[in-house]
Amino acid sequence: MSLDDLRTPTPPSGAEAETPVRRVDRPSSLRNKVTRAEELRLQLADEIVRGVLAPGSALDETDIARRFSVSRTPVREALRQLVASGLVEARAHRGAVVAQPSLDRLTEMFEAMAELEALCAGLAAERMPPGDRQKLEAVHEELRVLSHAGNPERFHEVNERFHNAIYAGSQNGYIAEMTLATRVRVQPFRRAQFRNLGRLAKSHAEHDRVVVAIMRGDKAGAAAAMRAHIELVRGEYELYAVSV
């Protein structure tokens, strides 16, 4: 089972399965719109997390569309995603405004994320098919190279693939869906911590402990390594937050 099985038709018999990041069965024009909305979401989320857009700031669709030279359609979708992530609130008669989870709320979100990802990693250690384990190792190696390149944006993109592969490897679609939904809520904060000095190399080292445990079929070890990884991500975000 992969995350794609939860969203798209089963591929033809004999076709090689890939762990997806985005759907690829839509017409190209729609894919471009989705991609642009995702780019806008990441840019706006980054500005919110860095404090460029302060809590309570109004997010006017027309102003944002003009600023980024796009139509209002991807802006509307980006804001919808930001509302789902908890970074933006949709208020009656005020439209969208910047929100900011309290420290307690953010702690709860990371705690849930750590437990869900640990569950996925443990199940993946037991259930991930051999071919998918090889693909996980390949993504892990790609992150190793990127950790030396010092490109946090590209590292973040491939990091999404790494975690998606583990969710899919759990072979439990319901748990994978819950984990992915929770990650959407926490993603802007996870992404921000990659700017910390030396963080890319540390993240890869934490991933390495997860991958080794999965390859060994060590369920408890994989779960513990992933839980520790997410807890360290939370700590790194807190360090980042006080530096901006």
JOGI-V742676 format. One record per helix or strand of 3 or more residues. SS is the DSSP state (H for helix, E for strand). FROM is the first residue (numbers start at 0). TO is the last residue. Records with the same first field share a line. If there is no record, write none. Layout:
BEGIN
SS = FROM-TO  FROM-TO
END
This chain:
BEGIN
H = 2-5  27-49  60-67  71-84  102-126  129-148  151-168  172-194  198-215  218-240
E = 87-90  94-97
END
